[in-house]
Amino acid sequence: MEKDKISLRQLMPILAAGLFSPMVRVLPRMGAESAGRAVYLAPLISVLPIFFYVKLICLLLSGSPPRQGLAEIFISRFGKGPGRVIAAAFLIWTLFYASYIIRNCAERLISTIYPQSGPWGFAIAITLVCALAAMGKLRTLARAGGVFFGLILIMLALVLLSALANVKAENVLPVSTQDALPLLKGVLLASDISGTALCALFLRGSVSEEEAGRGKILLKWLGLLMVLVSFTLFVTVGCYGAKMTAREQQPFFLVSRDVRVFGVLDRIEAAVMTTWVITDFMMISLLFLVCAEIMRACFVKETGKWFVPPVAAAALAGSAATAKNAFELWRVTEFIVEKANPAIYYALLPLLLAVIKIMNKKGEKK
């Protein structure tokens, strides 16, 4: 692990690419339903609350050994028995979330490009590719994250700038004080989705500690991601209106389907959707690594890479049980993922870290 460390600068493209997909998948539909035409402002407003929350988490973690991931911290501070139970709880949720994303990727490909296909061939292929990526070097995955995020930028530049001419002002303006409360719901939704990135704390031992300017790096990448998501929402809602956007299963796909890039290329939705799915690969690979690292910490092994195959197999099996069709998948999103994810990363995690912080301070006094 010592030879395979990455810096925060290298980690951020993985997280940004991984978060872009759920942002664009969930926010246009659920965000437009709750925040209406002002939904495109939600990602921008959420930047500072998310940034300060992450700073709070880092503050609570200060004093813990820098070479320890979150699972190791739980075990060392709460004891082997309780610590492993807590780590196992995060393992179960992370594994479920990986299964959910795999199923979502497969469903998105079926509903947009390959309507005559079944989901399981796609699910197997996605799982295999992500497992191979997770078993490789973390530095290689970080480089891939940078490349994939670059592809996102190119894709958005081609599609959104070409679709900008179709935006209708009445669909996005005016925004008044009456939109404040609905907009707050959109901000909470964007923050909830961003909380998934905190799973990277389990890989804390693989991220270099000595890098200066961590706050600026975090704020820069968070700001860039939210600007891109905000622009995507602005164009999507601007083209179709909040009501139609909220009704569609894949609103962003409509934009890519109906646009002609610079008046020359059309029917580019397959390339756009493929790029979109590739960004999910980054998050799935990261989740596989997190699960493997938690298992390594619980079973006290030198490396967690060999836990990746059983983790991937369990995630694939879980994806088959997650949902049978698009309707069931959306119910899982609305009633499980969108409620459990914030409960874990915005309630349970800070509570546990606060207890550890108090324990560390008592230990220092002794």
PANUKOL-709010 format. One line per field, with one value per residue (C-alpha): residue number from 1; chain; x, y, z. Coordinates in steps of 0.02 Angstrom, whole numbers, always signed. Layout:
num	[NUM ...]
chaine	[A ...]
X	[X ...]
Y	[Y ...]
Z	[Z ...]
***
This chain:
num	[1 2 3 4 5 6 7 8 9 10 11 12 13 14 15 16 17 18 19 20 21 22 23 24 25 26 27 28 29 30 31 32 33 34 35 36 37 38 39 40 41 42 43 44 45 46 47 48 49 50 51 52 53 54 55 56 57 58 59 60 61 62 63 64 65 66 67 68 69 70 71 72 73 74 75 76 77 78 79 80 81 82 83 84 85 86 87 88 89 90 91 92 93 94 95 96 97 98 99 100 101 102 103 104 105 106 107 108 109 110 111 112 113 114 115 116 117 118 119 120 121 122 123 124 125 126 127 128 129 130 131 132 133 134 135 136 137 138 139 140 141 142 143 144 145 146 147 148 149 150 151 152 153 154 155 156 157 158 159 160 161 162 163 164 165 166 167 168 169 170 171 172 173 174 175 176 177 178 179 180 181 182 183 184 185 186 187 188 189 190 191 192 193 194 195 196 197 198 199 200 201 202 203 204 205 206 207 208 209 210 211 212 213 214 215 216 217 218 219 220 221 222 223 224 225 226 227 228 229 230 231 232 233 234 235 236 237 238 239 240 241 242 243 244 245 246 247 248 249 250 251 252 253 254 255 256 257 258 259 260 261 262 263 264 265 266 267 268 269 270 271 272 273 274 275 276 277 278 279 280 281 282 283 284 285 286 287 288 289 290 291 292 293 294 295 296 297 298 299 300 301 302 303 304 305 306 307 308 309 310 311 312 313 314 315 316 317 318 319 320 321 322 323 324 325 326 327 328 329 330 331 332 333 334 335 336 337 338 339 340 341 342 343 344 345 346 347 348 349 350 351 352 353 354 355 356 357 358 359 360 361 362 363 364 365 366]
chaine	[A A A A A A A A A A A A A A A A A A A A A A A A A A A A A A A A A A A A A A A A A A A A A A A A A A A A A A A A A A A A A A A A A A A A A A A A A A A A A A A A A A A A A A A A A A A A A A A A A A A A A A A A A A A A A A A A A A A A A A A A A A A A A A A A A A A A A A A A A A A A A A A A A A A A A A A A A A A A A A A A A A A A A A A A A A A A A A A A A A A A A A A A A A A A A A A A A A A A A A A A A A A A A A A A A A A A A A A A A A A A A A A A A A A A A A A A A A A A A A A A A A A A A A A A A A A A A A A A A A A A A A A A A A A A A A A A A A A A A A A A A A A A A A A A A A A A A A A A A A A A A A A A A A A A A A A A A A A A A A A A A A A A A A A A A A A A A A A A A A A A A A A A A A A A A A A A A A A A A A A A A A A A A A]
X	[+0 +144 +201 +25 -20 -105 -125 -287 -264 -266 -414 -528 -553 -610 -738 -792 -817 -906 -1024 -1068 -1172 -1292 -1303 -1362 -1469 -1563 -1562 -1651 -1798 -1814 -1739 -1856 -2002 -1956 -1868 -1954 -1872 -1745 -1666 -1512 -1462 -1462 -1290 -1209 -1288 -1238 -1050 -1013 -1121 -1039 -866 -886 -962 -811 -698 -794 -767 -581 -576 -658 -530 -382 -282 -313 -160 -141 -100 -264 -421 -592 -618 -452 -496 -662 -577 -434 -544 -702 -617 -608 -786 -887 -767 -789 -978 -977 -859 -970 -1122 -1032 -975 -1153 -1215 -1067 -1093 -1278 -1240 -1118 -1254 -1377 -1261 -1224 -1411 -1438 -1303 -1379 -1555 -1495 -1416 -1575 -1695 -1596 -1492 -1527 -1714 -1721 -1582 -1587 -1492 -1384 -1260 -1224 -1216 -1088 -981 -986 -942 -798 -720 -737 -665 -513 -490 -504 -375 -251 -147 -237 -127 -188 -369 -329 -258 -412 -519 -431 -457 -641 -674 -594 -715 -859 -800 -788 -959 -1042 -958 -1023 -1199 -1244 -1170 -1261 -1424 -1407 -1499 -1653 -1666 -1825 -1809 -1982 -1928 -1788 -1838 -1889 -1824 -1903 -1908 -2054 -1930 -1822 -1905 -1920 -1741 -1685 -1751 -1643 -1491 -1521 -1537 -1372 -1289 -1359 -1287 -1118 -1110 -1069 -893 -858 -837 -662 -617 -600 -453 -377 -218 -186 -196 -40 -54 +83 +0 -29 -181 -305 -450 -417 -404 -567 -658 -592 -651 -815 -849 -805 -918 -1065 -1045 -1052 -1205 -1289 -1259 -1327 -1485 -1502 -1501 -1611 -1746 -1727 -1764 -1908 -1975 -1977 -2138 -2083 -1909 -1983 -2088 -1948 -1845 -1683 -1703 -1522 -1538 -1674 -1551 -1419 -1550 -1626 -1469 -1365 -1186 -1138 -1273 -1174 -1179 -1341 -1395 -1245 -1341 -1253 -1083 -1151 -1232 -1075 -971 -1101 -1095 -904 -910 -1007 -861 -756 -877 -908 -720 -696 -837 -758 -594 -683 -769 -606 -516 -649 -633 -443 -455 -579 -480 -308 -232 -83 -176 -359 -344 -388 -552 -606 -666 -786 -845 -879 -970 -1079 -1116 -1166 -1282 -1351 -1386 -1496 -1596 -1604 -1740 -1824 -1872 -1856 -2006 -1936 -1766 -1841 -1932 -1765 -1691 -1832 -1870 -1702 -1551 -1610 -1652 -1518 -1369 -1389 -1431 -1266 -1150 -1233 -1293 -1208 -1033 -1013 -1087 -958 -816 -872 -864 -690 -635 -691 -602 -442 -448 -474 -328 -217 -261 -212]
Y	[+0 +117 +107 +133 +295 +436 +620 +714 +794 +620 +562 +707 +665 +490 +563 +701 +578 +456 +588 +666 +516 +509 +698 +700 +544 +600 +790 +829 +717 +724 +899 +972 +891 +971 +1133 +1170 +1285 +1348 +1175 +1227 +1341 +1198 +1126 +1299 +1340 +1170 +1198 +1291 +1181 +1025 +1101 +1152 +983 +894 +1012 +964 +779 +811 +906 +760 +644 +749 +659 +488 +400 +459 +285 +213 +203 +227 +41 +28 +182 +105 -58 +25 +148 +46 -123 -272 -333 -171 -94 -239 -231 -46 -76 -220 -105 +15 -134 -195 -23 +6 -165 -130 +39 -41 -168 -25 +70 -86 -115 +68 +67 -86 -11 +153 +65 -37 +110 +223 +126 -62 -81 -263 -321 -391 -311 -458 -460 -276 -305 -446 -342 -189 -291 -379 -217 -131 -281 -283 -96 -114 -254 -145 -4 +139 +261 +186 +209 +389 +422 +344 +459 +610 +545 +505 +673 +752 +652 +722 +899 +866 +782 +924 +1055 +970 +934 +1078 +1219 +1153 +1138 +1309 +1389 +1285 +1351 +1449 +1592 +1561 +1385 +1447 +1625 +1717 +1648 +1733 +1718 +1598 +1472 +1475 +1330 +1216 +1260 +1207 +1033 +1030 +1086 +945 +821 +878 +867 +694 +629 +708 +618 +457 +525 +509 +322 +369 +395 +206 +225 +363 +262 +260 +450 +553 +664 +789 +884 +1069 +1169 +1027 +1146 +1238 +1074 +1012 +1177 +1188 +1014 +1029 +1196 +1130 +979 +1082 +1211 +1070 +992 +1163 +1200 +1029 +1062 +1237 +1172 +1020 +1118 +1263 +1153 +1050 +1141 +1079 +977 +878 +854 +783 +659 +589 +439 +502 +691 +720 +587 +692 +835 +726 +642 +803 +905 +928 +965 +1129 +1094 +950 +792 +718 +555 +562 +495 +325 +409 +522 +378 +272 +415 +436 +251 +253 +380 +253 +134 +250 +249 +61 +26 +142 +56 -113 -48 +21 -145 -239 -119 -140 -329 -317 -214 -336 -491 -410 -450 -362 -320 -304 -331 -516 -471 -382 -540 -598 -418 -403 -570 -516 -349 -436 -552 -403 -310 -454 -442 -252 -227 -324 -173 +16 +49 -57 +25 +198 +145 +84 +254 +353 +250 +171 +256 +436 +406 +285 +372 +538 +445 +352 +491 +642 +567 +402 +445 +614 +540 +400 +519 +638 +494 +448 +629 +633 +468 +537 +691 +587 +479 +633 +694 +526]
Z	[+0 +35 -147 -213 -125 -218 -177 -147 -319 -395 -291 -334 -520 -469 -349 -469 -613 -498 -427 -594 -647 -496 -498 -679 -655 -499 -491 -656 -612 -422 -411 -542 -452 -285 -334 -499 -627 -499 -480 -580 -435 -308 -350 -341 -173 -104 -132 +30 +146 +76 +87 +270 +313 +239 +337 +494 +458 +432 +597 +687 +608 +662 +794 +717 +642 +460 +396 +457 +353 +432 +465 +557 +660 +711 +763 +857 +952 +986 +1007 +892 +921 +914 +787 +667 +686 +642 +495 +437 +437 +319 +216 +192 +138 +21 -58 -80 -158 -281 -328 -351 -468 -572 -594 -634 -768 -851 -844 -919 -1067 -1095 -1082 -1197 -1324 -1316 -1279 -1339 -1222 -1046 -902 -847 -991 -958 -770 -790 -909 -796 -641 -728 -794 -624 -531 -645 -620 -431 -428 -521 -451 -367 -463 -627 -572 -526 -699 -777 -670 -743 -921 -893 -813 -966 -1075 -971 -1005 -1193 -1195 -1102 -1211 -1369 -1309 -1192 -1295 -1449 -1350 -1271 -1417 -1374 -1196 -1165 -1040 -966 -915 -801 -756 -654 -489 -339 -149 -169 -242 -84 +9 -144 -189 -16 -54 -210 -109 +15 -127 -205 -34 -3 -167 -130 +38 -55 -86 +101 +74 +15 +199 +211 +90 +197 +224 +36 +16 +51 +204 +170 +27 +64 +15 +37 +65 -98 -194 -122 -154 -332 -381 -288 -370 -543 -523 -462 -602 -730 -648 -633 -818 -864 -762 -834 -1013 -975 -882 -1002 -1152 -1082 -929 -749 -765 -916 -844 -683 -783 -890 -834 -914 -944 -992 -1126 -1209 -1228 -1311 -1422 -1489 -1514 -1671 -1624 -1707 -1836 -1913 -1805 -1743 -1657 -1540 -1390 -1396 -1375 -1239 -1144 -1157 -1084 -947 -902 -901 -760 -659 -680 -575 -429 -438 -442 -294 -198 -233 -162 -8 +25 +2 +120 +254 +239 +248 +408 +486 +442 +472 +303 +222 +61 +20 -169 -156 -73 -233 -327 -189 -167 -354 -355 -208 -293 -454 -358 -265 -426 -482 -320 -314 -445 -586 -690 -704 -591 -449 -473 -455 -297 -227 -269 -191 -37 +9 -69 -50 +133 +192 +110 +204 +365 +354 +296 +377 +540 +586 +523 +611 +770 +770 +730 +869 +993 +930 +946 +1127 +1159 +1081 +1191 +1348 +1296 +1276 +1452 +1526]
***
